[in-house]
Amino acid sequence: MSLPKLTRLPSARLLIINHLHQQLLPSITPLSVPRRALIQGKYRRPGQPKEDKFPWEGINFDFSKGLEGIKKHFTLLKKEFYDRWVGPEGKPIIEHMLEQNRVIWEFRGAESLQHWIVSSDKEIGGQSEVYLKPGKNGNTCFLYGTLSSTPPRDGETRYSGYCTMRSKQLLASFDRKKHYDWSSFNTLHLRVRGDGRPWMINIAAETYFSHQKDDIYSYFLYTRGGPYWQDIKIPFSKFFLTHRGRIQDDQHPLWLDKINTIGFTLGDKADGPFQLEIDFIGVSKDYAHTEEFAYEAYKRNPEI
Amino acid sequence: MTCSRCLLRLPSVILRGQSARLVQCRILLRSTSCSQISVLHNTHNQVLRLFHSSPVCPKSRPVPAEFNNEEKEKKDKSLITHDDLFERVAKETKSKATFNKVVDIFLKRDVRRRGHVEFIYAALKKMPEFSVERELAVYNKLLDVFPKEVFVPRNFIQRMFNHYPRQQECGVQLLEQMEANGVVPNIETKVLLVQIFGEKSHPMRKYQRIMYWFPRFKHVNPFPVPRQLPGDPVDLARFSLTRIANDLDAKITVYQLPHTDLTESGEEITVPHIVGIQSPSQMEMLARHNPSRPVFVEGPFPLWLRKTCLYYYVLRADPLPSDVKIEEPYDPDRCLIYPLQLDLDLDRDLGDDESFDVDDLDEGPVFAMCMTNHGDQATLNQWISGLQQNNPILGQVPTLFRLDAGPRELQGVETDSQQSHPHRSDPKAQRGEMQPEEEEIIMEEELKRSQGMKQ
C-alpha cells in the first residue's frame, strides 16, 4: 500500500489515554487519572521518548522537490484565478444556483484513493490492520482489514481496536487551507456496501480556537451486508458533537460552510476481518427534511 | 531507636489517618522487634477511624479478636489480594453465583471495607471471565461495595474540589464499563450513586449522560440484530439471508438439513446445511439469461451479525458488454389495468433534477444466494442442482466456481467441519486449498454435470 500512513491523530479515538500517577498494587487495574494534556499535540505512546529534533530537521530541502512544488502551486493559483471568471467554485452561476446535489468524492480509478488516509490502532500499539484498494472493477474504493481489540500492553491504554479512513484536508495553492461549503445542502448521501458492521461517519469542520481542533461531528452508519449496494441518506442535523471520542454535553449543530474532512471509523469490538466498499459520497438537498438539530440545544436541567 | 521514634510519631498519624504512613511505621517496627507488635495493633485499631468517615462508623469501632488475626494473616501475604480472592473462591466454576459470593465475602471480611476501590477494579476486570458483564444486578451489587455517605461532600469547598477523587474515578469507570457493554442503569443505580457520592458528583454526571444518550440511540439501527442470535444454524442462515436479500417476495429454501451419518466403515459424515434464497424477479432474470454466457458461484463473503461472522455464497453473472445489451421496449399490452410506462412532462424546472451525476456501477445481476457452513464445491454443487428444479436454464448454462479460499482459515467456529473437509472433497477443491492466496477458478464441464443431474 503506497498510501501515506497517518501521522496525525486518528479521527475518532476510541481509546482513552490514561496517565498513571502511582502504581500502588501491581496486579489490579491501574488506578489512573484521565489527564487532559494542556497542549494537545500528537499522541505520544506511553514510554516513547520525546522527539529531540528541531522542527526544520524533518523537512526535505531538495531542489527537484522545490521545482515540482513551484509548478504545482502556480498551476493551482492559475486555476483559482481563472475559476473566478467562470463563476463560484469554477461553475457557471446558473448551474451553481440550481444545484440540487453534488458528488463530493467519487471513486474512479486508483488515483482517487490518493485523497484518503487510512489509519488503525497500530499507532497506539494495537494490532488492527487496514488497507485501501480500488474495488474489483476499479470503480469503487474497497476498505478492508482486520480488527483486533486487544489493547497494547503498556499499562495505560485501556481500550483499543479501531480502523479509520479519513479524507485529506483540501488545500489551495501554497498549502493554504480550503474548505468544502455544503451550506446549501442538508443531507449526506452515500452509496456503500458493507458486511453488516456498524461504522461511524465523522465530519470535521473548521474551528476557531485551537482547543477545538479535535471536535468532530459523528453519526452512525449501519450497513446491511450482502451483495447489493445500499443508498444511505443521513441528514446533517443528526450529527452530534464529539471530542476525542467522547460525546459532549454541550451539543451544537454542524456548521456546513467550512467542512474540512470526512472519515469512516470502525470500532465495534468484534475481532475479525471487515470490509466496506464505497461507490460515492455526495451531498443533497432534501426538501422533506426540515429539522435543524436532532438533539436538545437548550439549557437542560440538570445541566450535564 | 527507630521504634520509639515511630511510637512518638504515632499520634500525628492518628490525627491524619493516613494509612500509608502507618504501614511504613509498622514495617519499621516489625523489623526491629516482635514484642512491639501487639502494642502497635492496639494503637492501630484506634487509628482506624477515618477523618471523613460517616457518623455510622464509630459504632462499629470495637474490633473483634479474630478479625485482628485475620488482618495479620492478610498482611503476611502479598499485596495482591483481590485477584487472588476471585481465583480462590471461584476455583471450579465461574458463574454469576460465585461472583456474588466473592463480593459477599469481601463485604463480610472488613467492616470498613478497606481496599474497596482496588476490589472493584479487580472485579470489573474479572467480569468477562465470569460472563456477568451484561448483568445490571451485578453492577449494582458492585456499586453497593462503596461505603455510603462517606464520600458525599459536606460543604462548598469539598464540592468545589474533587472530593475523594480516587473513589469517584472508580465509580466512573464502573459506569463506563456498563456503558461499553450496553447496560442501561436503573433507578437503583441512581439511588446508590446519590447515597455514595452525592447529587452532583462525577459518577452521578456520568449516570445522567448515559441516561440522556442511551435512549436516543436505542432504536437508531435500521437493520436491527437481536442480542441473542438463534442457535440453530438453519434459523441463523434464514435470518441472515432475509436480512441481506432485502426483498419481501424472496423465498427461502432449505436444500439440506444438517445431520450426521455413519457409513458402513464406521466413518462419520457430517452433512452441512444448505439454505438458499431466491426471489421471483431473480428467477425471471435467470430465465432470460443468455445460456452461452457463464454464471458464477462466488464466495465466501462475510456477513457480521454483532460478533458472529457468517459466510454466504452468491450465484451471479458478469455484466453484459455494452454492445450486447438490448433495451427491452415496454409492451403496453402486458398490463391493461395500470400503465407500465408514464411519459408525463410535469413541467420540471431546470433545478429539479435530483439524481446524482455518477456513472452507474454495473456489476452483473445476482441470481441467488445461499449459506452453508461447508463452502466446498461439492456442497455448492448440491445447491445449484437444487436451484435447477425451479430454474431449468441452469442445466444449459455453464457454471463456474470462483471460490475464495482465503476467509475459510479465519472462521473460528467451524474448524471441526474444516478438518474433515479434505477427506471428502474432490481433488480439484483440494488443489484449490493448497494455493489459498489466489482466487481459484474451476471450470466445470457443465454438460457432463447437467447430464449427471438429469439422471
Interface residues (C-beta under 8 A of the other chain):
Chain A: L24 L25 P26 S27 I28 T29 L31 S32 V33 P34 I94 M97 L98 E99 Q100 N101 V103 E106 R108 K136 N137 N139 T140 Y159 H189 R191 D195 G196 R197 P198 F220 Y222 T223 R224 G225 G226 P227 Y228 W229 I247 D249 K269 A270 G272 P273 F274 Q275 D279 F280 G282 S284 Y295 P302 I304
Chain B: L79 I80 H82 D83 V117 E118 Y121 A122 L124 K125 P165 R166 E169 Q173 A180 R205 Q208 R209 Y212 W213 R216 F217 V220 N221 P222 F223 V225 S240 R243 I244 A245 N246 F301 P302 L303 W304 L305 R306 K307 C309 Y312 V314 R316 D349 L350 G351 D352 D353 E354 S355 F356 D357 V358 D359 L361 E363 V366 M369 P407 L410
